[in-house]
Amino acid sequence: MKNLNKYLIPVLILIFCGLIGLGYFHMTREREILLDDLDRRAQILAKTLAPPAIRTLRNPPNSDEEDLAERLSGQGRTLGLLLCGTEGNLVARSATLTDLVSCQDPMIQEALKQKQPQGILREDKGQSLYYFNDPLWDRSKKLLGVLSVVHNASYIQQRTLSTITWTTFPLALLALFTSGLTYFISRRSFQNSIDKLLDWMKSPKKLEGKQPPQEAILKPVTREMERLAARLRSARETARELSEAERVSDLWTPARLKAHVVSQFGSNTLMVVSNREPYLHLKEHGHSKVIIPASGVVTALDPILRATSGLWIAHGSGDADRDFTDAEGKVLVPPQVPLYTLKRVWLTKEEEEGYYYGFSNEALWPLCHQTHFRPFFREEEWGFYTEVNNKFASAVLRECGKEKPFILIQDYHFTILPRLVRESRPDAVVGLFWHIPWPTPETFQICPWKRQILEGMLGANFLGFHLPSYCHNFLNTVNSLLPVRIDWDRSAIIHSRGTTEVKPFPISIQPWSERGMPTDGEFEREEARWRQELELEDVSLVVSVDRLDYTKGIPERLDAIDLFFEKNPSYRGKVSFIQLGAPSRIHIPRYRDLVTEIEKRVDKLNWKYASEKWKPVHLLKEHHDPQTVYLFLRMARACIVSSLADGMNLVAKEFAGARMNSDGVLILSEFTGVAREFQEALQLNPYDTTGFAHAIRLALEMPLEEQKKRMARLKSQVAEYNVYRWAADLVTEMTRQAETLPQKNKTTLSQSA
C-alpha cells in the first residue's frame, strides 16, 4: 500500500491540477464569449437609439422622450439608458438607474473625454452591470453628448459556473477511471515483464545464449542482466578452458591464452581500441546480418576480451550498426553467445573521409611504407585526424572506472590517442601496437606534424612493432626529433611524461583448423568446381592473395610473369597464375588508378599468351571469405608474396598453415616483415624482374623432397608462433608495465628535478 500511495497520490495531484487548469480555461473562454455577445447587443441597441437621443439633446426633453427611457428599462437584460450632455448635465435617465449611475460618473466623463465608444463591466449595488457608453455627434461632427446603455450581466457568471460544473465534473470522473484502469493494466503488464525476466534469470539456458525478454519498460534492467549473464558465461567458459589448457601441449591455443589472461589480469578487464570493429551489422536484401572481418587483430584479441568480459571500442562502420546498439552505442558480442561488449563510435562522412581515407591512408600509410608513392599532407585532413582521436579519447575515458585501466590501442589511426588518455588518467596502462613498418628518421621527418605524432605515441607505456628494425628506426626518429633520452640497453625512451618502452611483437595467424575449414571430401568437390569454372583442368596453379594496394607490388609481379612466359614458353598452357584481389580504399583516386592499371596489364598478358582453353592470369577481383582463400592456397603449387613493403604479411603464414601435405613453395619478397622469420622461402627483390621470373621457375621445378623439407620448417614456425602467442606476449607486457608504473613515475620525477 505504501508503494501504491507513492505513485498514485502524485498522479491524482497531477490530475487535480490539470482539471483546475482545464476548468479555468473553460471559464475564461465562456466568459469571453458571453461578454462579446452582450457587447454586440449593446452596440446594436445604442445605434438604434442614437437618432432619437440626438434629437433629445438638441431640443429640451418632453414627455415622449421621457416615456422612451422608461419603456426601455426592464426589457430583458436591459436595465435602461442614460443620456448626458457635453457639460455633464443629465438629459434623460431610466428610473431603474437612478441609484446606480449619473452623468458625473468617471466612466461617463472618460467617454466624453476619449470621444470613443466604451464597454465596461463592473459591480454596482451587488449587481454585475455592463455599460456601453456611446458618444453622439451631429452631422457637422460636433459632440452633443453620450448615450449609456446598461445591461444586467449577472447571468454571465451563472452560465460560466454551469459550464464548469457540466464539463469538469464528467472529465474528473473519466480521468479518475482512466487513471485507475491504466494503473491496474500497467501493474499487470509490469508484473508479466518481471515474471518473464525472472524466468529467464532462473533458466540455465541463459548461459547458452538464450535471448532475455525485450519489453521496453525493462530495457535498462535487461541490458544490465544480459551483461551480467555475459560475465557469467565468460567465467564458466574460461573455467572450462582452463581445465582443458592443462591437458594441451605447449602450443598456444585460445584456452591457453584465456588461462594466461586470467592469471595476468585477474579481475581486471581490457579495453581494445581499433578503427576496425570485430563484428559488423550489414543490411542485405532487406535483412540485417552479422559478419566478422577477416583480420588478424580480430582473431588475436577476441579471445582476450572473451576471457576478461572486456570492452572493444571501434568505429561503427556497418550500415545497420546503429539498429543493434543501445543509447551508449554498445552491443554485446558475439551475437549468439554474448561474452563481451563492443562500443561503437560514430563518425560523420566528413570525419571518416578526412581521418581515415585522408590522413591515415594518404599521409601515414605511404610515409611508412616507402614504396616511392608520395604522401599527401593536408591541413584539413590533419584537423579531422586530431578531431577523431579526441572523439575516441572521450569514449575511452568515459569507460574508465576507478580501477587502473588497461588499454591496448591498435595501429596508425590513433597516434595522438595515448597522450590524450594518459593526460586524463595517469594511472592507465596504455599499449600501442603498430601494424605497419616504421620508416627511417630521414623519411619520417618530412611529415609537417611529426613532433605532435611522436609526442602522442609517447603517451603509451609501451610501443609494439613487428620487427626489431622497426623499433630501431623509431628510437632513432624520436632521438633526432624530440628532447628525450634513449636507454639503448632497455630500448626505452625517457621523456617528460615518463618512460615508453619499445619492443618487437611479431604477429602471426590463427590455425586454419579453428576456422571451420572444409573436409577433404568438401575440398575435392570445391576444387573440381573452381577448376571447371575457370578452365584449369590439368594446370598447375601459382596463387597470390592481396588487397589491391600499391604496396603489394602487383604490377611488378605481372611484369615478372610476363618475362617468365617469354623465357619459358614450355610452361604456357601448363601453369596459370591466380590473383585473389580484394578492392581496398576505392574512395582514394590512386587506388582506383591502380585497379585500372592492374586490369590493363592482366588483359595485355592474356592477349599475348592465352590460347583457346587456357589463360595465363586470372584476376578474381572481389572480397573473398576465408574458406575461398584457404581453398586456393591449398590448391596452389606455389604462392607469391611480392610486397614492395609490408609490416609483416600474414598471407605468407596463411599459405604455410594451409599446406596439409607439407608441400608447395613460398616465393617471398625480402621487403616483408615475415621474410626475417621465413628464411626457407624463395626470397627475392620484387623490383628485379629477371630474378623474379627465375624464382618462379625455381619454385615450379623444386623437387618434392626439398619442398617438404622447407615447408615443414615454415609450418613449425607458424604453429609455434601463432596469433595467440602474440596476444599473450602483449598481455604479459601490459601487466609488467602495471607493476612498474609507480616506480617509473617516481624515477621520472627525480630526473625532472
Buried (B, 14 or more C-beta within 10 A) or exposed (E): EEEEEEEBEEBEEEBEEEBEEBBEEBBEEBBEBBBEEBBEBBBEBBEEBBEBBBEBBEEEBEEEBBEBBBEBBBEEBBBBBBBBBBEBEEBBBBEBBEEBBBBEBEBBBBBBEEEEBBBEBEEBEEEBBBBBBBBBEEEEEEBBBBBBBBBBBBEBEEEBEEBBEEBBEEBBEEBBEEBEEEBEEEEEEEEEBBEBBEEBEEEEEBBEBEEBBEBEEBEEBBBEBBBEBBBBBBBEBBEEBBEBBEEEEEEBBBBBBBBBBBEBBEEBBBBBBBBBBBBBBBEEEEEBEBEBBBBBBBBBBBBBBBBBBBBBBBBBBBEBBEEBBEEEBBBBBBBEBBBBBBBBBBBEEEBBBBBBBBBBBBBBBBBBBBBEBEBBBBEEBBBBBBBBBEBBBEBBBEBBEEEEBBBBBBBBBBBBBBBBBBEEBEBBBBBBBBBBBBBBBEBBEEBEBBEBBBBBBBBBBBBBBBBBBBBBBBBBBBBEBBEBEBEEEEBBBBBEBBBBBBBBBBBBBBBBEEBEBBEEEEBEEBBEEBBEEBEBEEBBBBBBBBBBBBBBBBBBBBBBBBBBBEEBEEBBBEBBBBBBBBBBBEEBEBBBEBBEBBBEBBEEBBEEBBEEEBBBBBBBBEEBEBBBBBBBBBBBBBBBBBBBBBBBBBBBBBBBBBBEEBBBBBBBBEBBBBBBBBEBBBBBBBBEBEEBBBBBBEBBEBEEEEBBEBBBBBBEBBBEBBBBBBBBBBBBBBBBBBEBBEEBBEBBEEEEE
